[in-house]
Amino acid sequence: MGTFKYYYRRLMLEKPLSLLYSDPGNSMHFDNQVIILLRNLVSQGGLILFFAFLLTRIRGLKRMVLATSPRPREIIVLLLFFSGIGILGTYTGIPIMGALANARVVGVFVGGLLGGPLVGITAGILAGFHRWSIDIGGFTSVACMVSTITEGLIAGFLSPRFRRAENKWLFAARWGATAELVQMLLILLIARPFAEALQLVQIIAVPMVLGNAVGIGMFIAVSEDAFREEERIAVRQSHRVLATARETTEFLRSGFTPETAAIAASIILKNLKVSAVSLTNREKCLAHKGAGENHHKALEPLRTNLTREVIQSGSYRVAGTKEEIGCSEEGCPLSSAVIVPLKVKGETVGTLKLYRTGRRTVNSVDTEVALGLATLFSTQIEVSELQRQSELLATAELQALQSQIRPHFLFNALTTITSLIRTKPRQARELLISLSELLRRSLKKPENHIPLEEELRYIRSYLEIEKSRFGDKLSIEYAVEAPENTLLPPLTLQPIVENAVKHGIAGKLQGGKIRLSAWRQGESICFEVRDDGVGMNPEKLKRALNPGDTSDSIGLRNVNERLEYLYGSGLMISSVPGEGTTVGFAVPAPATASVGA
């Protein structure tokens, strides 16, 4: 500090050649003094731009400024950075009348705007205290200390408004000029003798207000342009990730296979312009596109040590040399890579790898893109796995439903046929044909969709057997006006009809009628099974589709769940005790249709 004081004293006592300040023997006009001061202050813009450049190029500083809630350590770094600029502004000041025309306010004010009240006030205290300490008892030392702290306070409390402002540099310049006017006022109020304070303010007011306002505006303009460029890069990066994700989604939803991985790798290579892209599972390469295709081949074991390390650790890695990648092929052209794990439910199931052929050419943008894509791909792989499990579950439930036809129905059917063989052999023969049709259908491999006519044929076979038991007590009516090429999931209508027979008509002493209707309504085919049986009370109706219910309505629940899974909406049931039950649902209409009966 003593060395600084020595040079400061020399600076204050030696009359600068570039500025002849107010002096009785000086013939320079007042206007020329102001112009020279202003020119010298503005010429310090190079130093200001240098610090603005540092702020935008040092990643740590940039992150601290952009952070909405910086940590205590980051706040300390920021206030030291900006108070340092303020202190340097003192040493680069221009001596005049025992005071300094300086750019100290630039660092303090910009620090308050970018870092908030704590940074602004603390930077003001440090830079202001330094100004007072190197010239204790000086003409304006106290006034300059108080004004520096005040300007830091003003900037700090303007910070929220500054961040919302559209033209930030203009906002900063305008309020910087206002803060400098406050400094001039404080010099007049605090510095003594007043006559000298007034004479000093007359000389330095215009240069310092304009010069420092320009400096503050320049600092913010350079910083803002760099930050906006960072935002533009981030936006472009996001667009590339989203475009790639959008193009690959439909393929990865089909599963994480060599075929889908090859398509995804080709899309990534095209969109990201990297040297090569690779997708692997835990043991093998599923797809590799770009440089190195001659030895990084699908379905071959993993070749790089770094890939195995990522799978083992579950964390991403960035490599800048061939040695770090560790490919087993001696002539491999791949020299830089970012390798990111693909995870499902927290477990690593594979990797996404972006390669470049130059040493240390994988940059931070490549890394962020790879991390973003890996997250999206992991989600899609997990969705495809859930979808596959749902399909397997639906198939298993359908097979279980098919198998239930035999135990709960077969005994009664055979008993009825046996009783008819002697008395009504033709009817017995027809029932055997119907029963064989039911058994054949129950043994058939489950399909996703079947023609409506096939489902109706199955229902007719079932009802033929039931009519042999109920006789005239069971009446069937068909009102099918749906297109002949209508498709619906197998065993959709039959369980509803069976439910109507077992729980509607069977419980009614005089029997009843079942009406099966189908018609087109807009883009949907509507189905309805109505019976005039015993109906259901509200409590039983509420339990009819409840997955946790253990009653014998498993057929309806299964149909409802499959419809909801396939189309997003299930069964609609209405019932009135003693009057009957109506069950309805809808499926998408075929693109082209011909109506049949």
Residue, then its C-alpha position, 0 to 999 in steps of 0.5 A: m500500500g505504501t508503494f501505491k501511495y508514493y506513486y499516487r502522491r507523485l501523480m497528484l503533485e506533478k502537473p500532467l502535460s496533457l491537461l492544464y487544469s484551472d490555474p491563474g497563470n493558465s490561458m487555456h479556456f474552460d471548454n478546452q479543459v472539459i474536452i481534454l478530460l472527456r477525451n482522456l476518460v473515453s480513451q480508457g475504454g480499451l481497458i474497460l473493454f479488456f475487462a468486459f472481454l475477460l468477463t465473457r471469456i472466463r467460463g467461471l465468471k460468466r457462469m457466476v454472472l448468469a446464475t440466478s442464485p450464486r453461491p457465497r464463494e461465487i459472490i466473493v469472486l465477483l465482488l473482488f473482480f469488480s472492486g479490482i476494476g474500480i481500484l484500477g480506475t482510481y490509479t488510471g485517473i487524471p489528476i486535477m486540482g488535488a483530486l482525480a477525474n477517474a473511471r472508478v465507478v465503472g467497475v463498481f456500478v457494473g458489478g452492482l448491476l450484474g451481481g446484485p446489491l451485495v456485490g455492488i455495495t461491497a465493491g463500492i466499500l472496497a474501492g471507496f475505502h481504497r480511494w480514501s486510504i491512499d489520500i487520507g486527509g485529501f481534498t475529496s478523499v471522503a467525498c469520493m469514498v462516500s460517493t463510490i459506496t453510494e453508486g454501488l448501492i444504487a446499482g445493486f438495487l437497480s439490478p432486478r430492473f436491469r435484468r428485465a430491461e430490453n436495452k440493457w446497455l442503454f439502461a446502464a448508461r442512463w443510470g450510470a450518468t445519474a449515479e455520477l450526478v449524485q457523486m457531483l452532488l456529494i462532492l459539493l456537500i462534503a468536500r471543503p472548502f466549498a469554493e474549490a469543490l464547486q470549481l472542481v465540479q464545474i470542470i469534471a462534471v460533464p467529462m465524468v458523467l458522459g465518459n463514465a456513462v459511455g464506459i458503463g454502457m460499453f462494458i454492458a454492451v460487450s458483455e450482453d452481446a457475448f451472453r446473447e451469443e451464448e444464448r444463441i448457441a444454446v438455442r441452436q444446440s437445443h434445436r439440434v437436439l430436439a430435431t434429432a430426438r423428433e426424428t429418432t423417437e418413432f424408431l426407438r419406441s420400437g425398441f433398442t435394437p440394431e435396426t433402430a440404433a442404425i437409423a438413430a445413428s444415421i440421423i445423429l450423424k446427419n444433424l450434428k456433423v460429427s465424425a462418427v456416432s455409435l450406439t451400444n448395449r452393455e456388451k456389443c456395438l449395435a450401430h456405428k456410422g461415420a469414420g471407423e465403420n470398417h472395424h466398429k461393426a454392429l453386433e461385434p463386442l465393444r472395442t474401446n476401453l473407455t466405453r467399458e469404463v462408462i458402462q461400469s461407472g454409469s458416468y459420462r467421459v470425454a476423451g481428447t486422444k486415441e490413447e484415452i479412447g483405447c480402441s483395440e484397432e491400431g489404425c482407428p481414425l477416431s481421436s476425440a470422443v464423448i461417451v454418455p451412458l443410456k439408463v433405464k430405471g437407473e441402470t446403464v443399458g448402453t451408451l451413446k458415443l459422439y466421435r471426432t477425428g482431430r485431437r481434443t476437438v470434442n467441445s463443451v457443445d458436443t458434450e451438452v448435446a450428447l448428454g441431452l440426447a442420451t437423456l431423451f434416448s434413455t426415456q424413449i428406450e424405457v417407454s419402449e420397454l414399458q410398452r413391450q411389457s404392456e403388450l406381453l401382459a395384454t397377450a397373457e391376459l387374453q390367453a388367460l381369458q381364452s383359456q377360461i372359456r373351457p373350464h367355466f363353459l365346457f362342462n355345461a355345453l357337453t352335458t347339454i349335447t349329451s342330453l340331445i344326442r338321443t332326442k335331437p341328434r341334428q341339434a346335437r350335431e349343430l351344437l358340436i360344430s359350434l362348440s368346436e368353433l369356440l374351442r378352435r378360436s380359444l386355441k388360436k394364437p392371439e392377434n392384435h385385431i380381427p375382422l368384425e365378422e369373425e368376432l360375430r361368428y364366434i358370438r353366434s357359436y357361443l349363443e347357439i350353445e347357450k340357447s340350447r340351455f335356455g330355450d325360449k327364455l333367451s332371445i337374440e337380436y342383431a342390428v349390425e350396420a358397421p362397415e364389413n372391414t371394421l377391425l376390433p381386438p379379439l374377444t371384445l364383444q363375446p365377453i360382454v355378451e357372455n356377461a349379459v347372459k350370465h348376470g342379466i338373463a340367467g337371473k331372470l325367471q322369465g328370461g329376456k332378450i339381448r340386442l347387439s348393435a353396431w353403427r358408424q358415428g363420425e370417425s368411430i364405430c360404436f358397439e352396444v350390447r343391451d339386455d333386459g335382465v335383472g340389472m345391477n345396483p349402483e354398488k355392483l355397477k361401481r365394482a364392475l370395472n374395478p381392477g381390485d374386485t375379485s368377482d367373476s366379472i374379469g371378462l369385462r375388466n379385461v376388455n375395458e383395460r385393453l380398450e383403454y390401452l389401445y384407444g384411450s377410452g374403455l367401456m361405458i356401462s349403464s344399468v337399472p335394477g330390474e330393467g337391464t344393462t347396457v354396455g357400449f364402446a367405440v373403435p376407430a372406423p376404417a379409412t374406407a368402408s363398405v356397410g354390411a349387415 
